Amino acid sequence: MTDAPQIPTQTLRRPDGHQVAYAQIPGAGPGLLFCGGYRSDMTGTKALALEAAARERGRAATRFDYFAHGQSSGAFGDGSIGRWLDDTLSILDHLTTGPQIIIGSSMGGWLATLAALARPERCAGLVLIAPALDFTETLMWAQMTPMQRATLEREGVLYEPSHYADAPYEYHFKLIQEGRNHLILDRPIALTCPVRILQGMQDPDVPWQHGVRTIEAFAGANTRLTLIKDGDHRLSRPEDLALLLDAVWGIA
């Protein structure tokens, strides 16, 4: 790919006064809308690779930071799945036009799926990278020890070491409680658009078995799961990015 010009960051003002940061390039449709992961931001490898590929093809692309992520305003402890879904839908509704291929990484896979369910007419397809659907319940709460659960319930927050940053991750009890309003793996996911799932089998955060459970939940027949035997959670190596772009352009 050619070197890309720097895209200026802009902000979308939410009704409560908070600012959601985003970067966008114009182009033909369907556009690409990237939803990042938990505590990730829009400057990650996958987001920038997708934007660069979209530019080369003359396609529209949008990336953004949820509330309390990256360059957006807000305190992280006030975030929730519902709040981050509202951010996603606001970006989709106010900043994009026509059908979009919604691409979600990790938690962004859950939010992308929820957005597609809320706006099925706007979703040309889903590309999900290590999708962490229902992660607050199945990958967090269900995996916690009794001591960790007790700490969360008593103090409202739990700090755990992170594989991806020097500072520990903070998990708020509010996140788990509110996340229960958005669980979708307990019933068929009623989407018929093309769905492509990329899942590493060496992923310590989202086990590949969770990817299998996820594909089984989608009701549409045009759904594919690619298991990458040596793939980790990030799936940001050149060969992983090539698979991601193949999945996106295969839908487009």
C-alpha positions in Angstrom: 0.0 0.0 0.0 1.1 3.6 -0.7 1.9 6.0 2.2 -1.4 7.7 3.2 -1.9 11.4 4.0 -2.7 12.2 7.5 -6.5 12.4 8.0 -7.6 15.2 10.4 -9.5 14.1 13.4 -13.0 15.6 13.8 -15.6 15.4 16.5 -19.3 14.6 16.6 -21.1 16.2 19.5 -23.4 13.9 21.4 -26.7 15.2 23.1 -25.0 15.1 26.5 -22.2 17.4 25.3 -19.5 14.7 25.0 -17.4 14.6 21.8 -16.9 11.4 19.8 -13.7 11.7 17.8 -13.6 10.3 14.2 -11.7 10.3 11.0 -13.3 9.9 7.6 -12.4 9.8 3.9 -15.0 10.2 1.2 -15.5 7.7 -1.6 -17.9 5.3 -3.3 -20.1 2.8 -1.4 -20.5 0.6 0.2 -18.4 2.4 2.7 -16.3 0.8 5.5 -17.1 1.5 9.1 -14.6 0.2 11.7 -15.5 -0.5 15.3 -12.5 -1.0 17.6 -12.0 -3.1 20.6 -12.2 -2.6 24.3 -9.8 0.2 25.3 -8.5 0.4 21.7 -8.6 3.5 19.6 -9.0 4.4 15.9 -5.2 4.7 15.3 -4.6 0.9 15.5 -3.1 -1.2 12.8 -6.3 -2.7 11.5 -8.2 0.6 11.4 -5.4 2.4 9.4 -4.9 -0.6 7.1 -8.6 -0.6 6.2 -8.5 3.2 5.6 -5.5 3.0 3.4 -7.0 0.1 1.3 -10.3 2.0 1.0 -8.4 5.1 -0.3 -6.6 3.0 -2.9 -10.0 1.7 -4.2 -11.8 5.1 -4.0 -14.1 3.9 -1.2 -15.5 5.8 1.8 -14.2 4.8 5.2 -14.9 5.9 8.7 -13.1 5.1 12.0 -13.9 6.5 15.4 -13.3 6.4 19.1 -16.1 5.4 21.5 -16.9 7.5 24.6 -13.9 7.5 26.9 -11.7 5.9 24.3 -8.8 7.4 22.4 -9.5 11.1 21.6 -13.1 11.1 22.6 -14.3 12.6 25.9 -15.6 10.9 29.0 -14.5 8.9 32.0 -14.0 5.2 31.3 -15.9 4.1 34.3 -19.0 5.8 32.9 -18.9 3.7 29.7 -21.1 0.8 28.9 -22.0 -1.5 26.0 -25.2 0.6 25.5 -23.3 3.9 25.5 -20.7 2.6 23.0 -23.5 1.2 20.8 -25.2 4.6 20.9 -21.9 6.1 19.7 -21.6 3.6 16.9 -25.2 4.2 15.7 -24.7 8.0 15.9 -21.6 7.7 13.6 -23.5 5.4 11.3 -26.6 7.6 11.2 -25.0 11.1 11.0 -21.7 10.6 9.2 -22.2 7.8 6.7 -24.6 7.4 3.8 -25.9 4.3 2.1 -24.9 0.7 2.9 -21.8 0.1 5.0 -19.6 -2.9 5.5 -19.3 -2.8 9.3 -16.0 -4.2 10.6 -15.6 -5.0 14.3 -12.6 -6.1 16.3 -13.1 -7.9 19.6 -15.7 -5.9 21.5 -16.2 -4.0 18.3 -17.5 -7.3 16.8 -20.3 -7.3 19.4 -21.1 -3.6 18.8 -21.0 -4.1 15.0 -23.5 -6.9 15.2 -25.8 -4.9 17.5 -25.6 -2.0 15.1 -26.4 -4.3 12.1 -29.4 -5.6 14.1 -30.6 -2.1 14.8 -30.0 -0.9 11.2 -30.2 -3.9 8.9 -31.0 -1.8 5.9 -27.7 0.0 6.3 -25.5 -3.1 6.7 -24.0 -4.5 3.4 -22.1 -7.0 5.4 -20.2 -7.8 8.6 -16.6 -8.6 9.0 -15.8 -9.6 12.6 -12.2 -10.1 13.9 -12.0 -12.2 17.1 -15.6 -11.1 17.8 -16.3 -10.9 21.6 -20.1 -11.1 21.5 -21.5 -11.1 25.0 -18.0 -10.9 26.4 -19.0 -9.2 29.6 -21.0 -12.2 30.6 -19.3 -15.2 28.9 -15.7 -14.1 28.8 -15.6 -12.0 31.9 -18.2 -12.7 34.6 -18.4 -16.4 33.9 -14.6 -16.8 34.0 -14.0 -14.8 37.2 -13.1 -16.4 40.5 -15.5 -16.0 43.5 -12.9 -13.5 44.9 -12.9 -11.4 41.8 -16.7 -11.3 41.7 -16.8 -10.3 45.3 -14.3 -7.5 44.7 -16.4 -6.2 41.7 -19.6 -6.3 43.7 -18.1 -4.7 46.8 -15.9 -2.0 45.2 -17.5 -1.6 41.8 -14.2 -2.0 39.9 -11.6 -4.7 39.4 -8.0 -4.1 38.2 -6.3 -6.9 36.2 -3.0 -7.1 34.4 -3.2 -6.4 30.7 -1.4 -8.2 27.8 -1.5 -5.0 25.8 -0.6 -2.1 28.1 1.6 -1.4 31.0 -1.3 -0.1 33.1 -3.8 -2.7 34.3 -7.2 -3.0 32.7 -10.1 -1.8 34.8 -13.4 -3.7 34.8 -16.4 -2.0 36.2 -19.4 -3.9 37.7 -21.6 -1.4 35.8 -20.2 -2.7 32.5 -21.2 -6.3 33.4 -24.6 -5.3 34.7 -25.5 -3.1 31.8 -24.0 -5.6 29.3 -26.8 -8.0 30.2 -29.2 -5.8 28.4 -27.4 -6.5 25.1 -26.7 -10.3 25.2 -27.4 -12.0 21.8 -25.8 -15.4 21.8 -28.7 -17.0 23.6 -30.9 -16.9 20.5 -30.5 -16.8 16.7 -29.0 -13.6 15.3 -31.5 -12.6 12.7 -29.2 -11.1 10.0 -29.1 -12.3 6.5 -26.3 -10.1 5.2 -22.9 -11.6 4.4 -20.9 -12.3 7.6 -17.2 -13.1 7.7 -15.4 -14.0 11.0 -11.7 -14.2 11.4 -10.5 -16.0 14.6 -7.1 -16.9 15.8 -6.7 -20.2 17.5 -3.9 -18.9 19.8 -6.2 -16.1 21.1 -5.9 -15.8 24.9 -8.8 -13.4 25.2 -11.5 -14.8 22.9 -11.1 -18.6 22.5 -11.6 -20.0 19.1 -14.5 -22.0 20.5 -16.3 -18.7 21.1 -15.9 -18.0 17.4 -17.6 -21.3 16.6 -20.4 -20.5 19.0 -20.7 -17.1 17.3 -21.0 -18.4 13.8 -23.6 -21.0 14.9 -25.8 -18.1 16.3 -26.0 -16.3 13.0 -29.2 -17.2 11.2 -28.1 -16.3 7.7 -26.6 -18.9 5.4 -23.9 -16.5 3.9 -21.7 -16.7 7.0 -18.1 -17.9 7.0 -15.6 -18.5 9.8 -11.8 -18.6 9.1 -9.7 -20.1 11.8 -6.1 -19.0 11.8 -4.1 -21.7 13.6 -1.2 -19.5 14.7 -3.3 -16.4 15.0 -3.4 -14.3 18.2 -6.1 -11.9 19.4 -4.9 -8.8 17.6 -4.6 -10.5 14.1 -2.5 -7.5 13.0 0.3 -9.3 11.2 0.7 -8.7 7.4 -0.8 -12.0 6.6 -3.7 -11.4 9.0 -4.4 -8.0 7.4 -4.4 -9.7 4.0 -7.1 -12.0 5.2 -9.1 -9.1 6.6 -8.9 -7.2 3.3 -9.8 -10.3 1.3 -12.9 -10.7 3.6 -13.9 -7.1 3.1 -13.5 -6.9 -0.6 -15.1 -10.3 -1.0 -18.3 -8.7 0.3 -17.8 -5.4 -1.5 
